[in-house]
Amino acid sequence: MTNLAREYGEAMYELARDEDLRPMLHEQLNDIRALLRQEPDFIRLLTSRAVERSNRLKVIDDTFGGHVHPYVTNFMKLLIQKEHFEAFPLCCDWFHQRYNEDYGIVEASVTSAVALTDEERAALRARLSKISGKQVALMETVDPAVIGGVRVEMDGRRYDNTIQDRLGRLRVSLTRGL
């Protein structure tokens, strides 16, 4: 994370906290960050100096004006005015990190062979909450190569209860015994 993204992201976060807008702005920034990931040409447009700054600012107003809080549109316009719009996704990442810290949320990346059911998701979230002492936001990925079980990465730790991992440990155990 760049110092610029941290500085701007923190300023936006402090404004959201002071105005009691953190949940709403968090959701809107996450939605826009996801949109920009899907449409990287949009970032190229908003960072291109070949397009006049006034036109880039108009694109922000036309695209987001009236759909998101004015603080969000003004934040994007400020980044364009300062020629730093490429840092917008990282600013959102910083905002997201601060939000999770303040609200006691930890993200857990979960990989499974098939999509989890609602019951499995709830049980996993409860178990991970007990381990972490925080609310858990699951980021789920389906990977048929896992075969069965789940792999979780949370707070820099990996919890692997997949068939792949079990077979690997069994293989190592058997080869040591020979």
C-alpha positions as CSV (number, residue, x, y, z in Angstrom):
1,M,0.0,0.0,0.0
2,T,1.4,3.4,-0.9
3,N,1.6,6.3,1.5
4,L,-0.6,8.2,-0.8
5,A,-3.4,5.6,-0.7
6,R,-3.0,5.3,3.1
7,E,-3.2,9.1,3.5
8,Y,-6.2,9.6,1.3
9,G,-8.0,6.4,2.4
10,E,-7.5,7.5,6.1
11,A,-8.8,11.0,5.4
12,M,-11.9,9.5,3.8
13,Y,-12.3,7.1,6.7
14,E,-12.0,9.8,9.3
15,L,-14.7,11.9,7.4
16,A,-17.0,8.9,7.3
17,R,-16.4,8.2,11.0
18,D,-17.0,11.9,12.0
19,E,-20.2,12.1,9.9
20,D,-21.4,8.6,11.1
21,L,-21.4,7.3,7.5
22,R,-19.0,4.4,7.7
23,P,-21.3,1.5,6.8
24,M,-22.9,3.3,3.9
25,L,-19.6,4.7,2.5
26,H,-17.9,1.3,3.0
27,E,-20.5,-0.4,1.0
28,Q,-20.4,2.2,-1.8
29,L,-16.7,2.2,-2.0
30,N,-16.6,-1.6,-2.1
31,D,-19.2,-1.6,-4.9
32,I,-17.2,0.9,-7.0
33,R,-13.9,-0.9,-6.3
34,A,-15.6,-4.1,-7.6
35,L,-16.9,-2.3,-10.6
36,L,-13.4,-0.9,-11.4
37,R,-12.0,-4.5,-11.2
38,Q,-14.5,-5.6,-13.7
39,E,-13.9,-2.6,-16.0
40,P,-10.2,-1.7,-15.9
41,D,-10.7,0.5,-19.0
42,F,-12.7,2.8,-16.8
43,I,-9.6,3.5,-14.6
44,R,-7.6,4.0,-17.8
45,L,-10.1,6.6,-18.9
46,L,-10.1,8.4,-15.6
47,T,-6.3,8.5,-15.4
48,S,-5.6,9.4,-19.0
49,R,-4.1,12.8,-19.5
50,A,-5.2,12.6,-23.1
51,V,-8.7,13.2,-21.8
52,E,-9.2,16.7,-20.4
53,R,-9.6,16.8,-16.7
54,S,-12.9,18.6,-16.9
55,N,-14.2,15.7,-19.1
56,R,-13.0,13.1,-16.6
57,L,-14.7,15.0,-13.8
58,K,-17.9,15.0,-15.8
59,V,-17.7,11.3,-16.3
60,I,-17.6,10.9,-12.5
61,D,-20.7,13.2,-12.1
62,D,-22.5,11.4,-15.0
63,T,-21.8,7.9,-13.8
64,F,-22.0,8.2,-10.0
65,G,-23.8,11.5,-9.3
66,G,-27.1,10.9,-7.5
67,H,-26.2,7.2,-7.1
68,V,-23.7,7.4,-4.3
69,H,-23.1,9.8,-1.4
70,P,-21.6,13.2,-2.5
71,Y,-18.5,12.5,-0.4
72,V,-17.7,9.5,-2.6
73,T,-18.1,11.4,-5.8
74,N,-16.1,14.3,-4.4
75,F,-13.4,11.9,-3.2
76,M,-13.1,10.5,-6.7
77,K,-13.1,13.9,-8.3
78,L,-10.3,15.1,-5.8
79,L,-8.2,12.1,-6.9
80,I,-8.7,13.1,-10.5
81,Q,-7.9,16.7,-9.8
82,K,-4.7,15.7,-8.1
83,E,-3.9,13.2,-10.9
84,H,-3.9,10.3,-8.4
85,F,-7.0,8.3,-9.5
86,E,-5.0,5.2,-10.1
87,A,-4.7,5.1,-6.2
88,F,-8.5,4.9,-5.8
89,P,-8.6,1.0,-5.4
90,L,-5.9,1.2,-2.8
91,C,-7.6,4.0,-1.0
92,C,-10.7,1.8,-0.9
93,D,-8.6,-1.1,0.4
94,W,-7.3,1.1,3.3
95,F,-10.8,2.3,4.1
96,H,-12.0,-1.4,4.1
97,Q,-9.1,-2.4,6.4
98,R,-9.9,0.4,8.9
99,Y,-13.6,-0.4,8.8
100,N,-12.9,-4.1,9.6
101,E,-10.6,-3.1,12.5
102,D,-13.1,-0.7,14.0
103,Y,-16.0,-3.1,13.6
104,G,-14.1,-6.2,14.8
105,I,-14.4,-8.0,11.5
106,V,-11.8,-10.5,10.2
107,E,-11.9,-11.9,6.6
108,A,-11.5,-15.6,6.0
109,S,-10.8,-17.0,2.6
110,V,-12.6,-20.3,2.3
111,T,-11.9,-22.8,-0.5
112,S,-14.1,-25.8,-1.0
113,A,-14.8,-28.3,-3.7
114,V,-18.5,-27.3,-3.9
115,A,-20.4,-24.3,-2.7
116,L,-21.2,-24.3,1.0
117,T,-24.7,-24.6,2.1
118,D,-26.2,-21.9,4.3
119,E,-26.0,-24.3,7.3
120,E,-22.3,-25.1,6.6
121,R,-21.5,-21.4,6.1
122,A,-23.1,-20.5,9.4
123,A,-21.3,-23.3,11.3
124,L,-18.0,-22.4,9.7
125,R,-18.5,-18.7,10.5
126,A,-19.4,-19.6,14.1
127,R,-16.3,-21.8,14.5
128,L,-14.0,-19.2,13.0
129,S,-15.6,-16.5,15.2
130,K,-14.8,-18.6,18.2
131,I,-11.2,-19.0,17.1
132,S,-10.6,-15.3,16.2
133,G,-12.8,-13.6,18.7
134,K,-14.2,-11.4,15.9
135,Q,-17.0,-11.3,13.4
136,V,-16.0,-13.3,10.4
137,A,-16.6,-12.3,6.8
138,L,-16.3,-15.3,4.5
139,M,-14.8,-14.9,1.1
140,E,-15.7,-18.1,-0.7
141,T,-14.0,-19.8,-3.6
142,V,-15.1,-23.1,-5.2
143,D,-12.2,-25.3,-6.5
144,P,-13.1,-28.8,-7.6
145,A,-9.4,-29.8,-7.2
146,V,-9.9,-29.6,-3.5
147,I,-12.0,-32.9,-3.8
148,G,-13.6,-32.5,-0.4
149,G,-13.3,-30.6,2.9
150,V,-12.4,-26.9,3.3
151,R,-9.3,-24.8,3.4
152,V,-9.4,-21.5,5.3
153,E,-6.9,-18.7,5.4
154,M,-7.6,-16.1,8.2
155,D,-5.3,-13.7,10.0
156,G,-2.2,-15.0,8.4
157,R,-3.0,-18.6,9.3
158,R,-4.0,-21.5,7.2
159,Y,-6.5,-24.2,8.4
160,D,-6.5,-27.0,6.0
161,N,-9.0,-29.8,6.3
162,T,-9.2,-30.9,2.7
163,I,-8.9,-34.4,1.4
164,Q,-5.8,-33.3,-0.5
165,D,-4.1,-32.2,2.7
166,R,-5.1,-35.4,4.5
167,L,-3.8,-37.6,1.7
168,G,-0.5,-35.6,1.6
169,R,0.0,-36.0,5.3
170,L,-0.8,-39.7,5.0
171,R,1.7,-40.1,2.1
172,V,4.4,-38.4,4.2
173,S,3.6,-40.6,7.2
174,L,3.8,-43.7,5.2
175,T,7.1,-42.8,3.5
176,R,8.6,-42.0,6.9
177,G,7.6,-45.4,8.2
178,L,9.5,-47.2,5.4
